[in-house]
Amino acid sequence: VGKVPTFAKDAAEVDFIFNINVEKIVELKPDLVIAYKGMHERYLHTLESNNIPVVVLNLKSYEDVKHSMLTIGKIMRKDDKAQKVVANLDKDIDATVSKLPKSERSVAILHTTSMGITMEKETSIAGCCAKMLKLRNVVQGETKPVSGPMGAQPDKAPYSLEDLLEKNPQVIFITSMGAPRDAEGNPKLEIMNNEAWQSIDAVKNKQVFFLPDDLFLLNPGLEYPKAVRYMAAKMYPDAVKE
């Protein structure tokens, strides 16, 4: 459950972010609705037909977050404050990246659900963080479509163990949604019991890391520097602290 800011504690509730009560929003007659691309498009016609202005923000990559912050700054007529926030985000991320060794490493990012496994491209949250850390994503160039519960997932690529073995990444990160978990809360992946899995460089060198949901499944927003720092600290614990 997310934390509700003090100023919003008495605000009306309109259900969950992924399944809002659009009739309730229309009833409230807001001056502006800020919607999330990839989640709220189905509500736009109803809102606009009721003369409710809507701004749709894309919140996936770090660049998306910065653009959204500047957009909200313009809406609220606080451009200077928004620009300072963005500058501080850049400064925080640069401080992490500057501590890393000057060597390129290959990375695979697995996304697991109760339905199976896919690979994340650099356009996903984890993929974006890995790119900022100068990691080379092994699925770059994949164009095959991947579908999920909410439709097409352009930031995902198909997974196969054979392909992973061929590309032999030096680092593996794992995000998980709805997959069975072990006693420590990590996803339980059957592939980890496969003898072939043990031959991957990342596995042999203990460079397989599970990523927390709050930073890598949901967009971290202004916590993007924390997500980058978390990923860096897993690979280089002597250089970067979480």
PyMOL commands that set and color helices and strands:
alter all, ss='L'
color gray80, all
select helices_A, chain A and resi 6-8+22-28+41-49+62-75+79-97+125-132+161-167+190-193+195-199+201-204+213-216+221-235
alter helices_A, ss='H'
color red, helices_A
select strands_A, chain A and resi 15-16+19-20+33-36+54-57+105-113+116-120+135-137+147-148+151-152+156-158+171-177+208-210
alter strands_A, ss='S'
color yellow, strands_A
deselect
rebuild
show_as cartoon
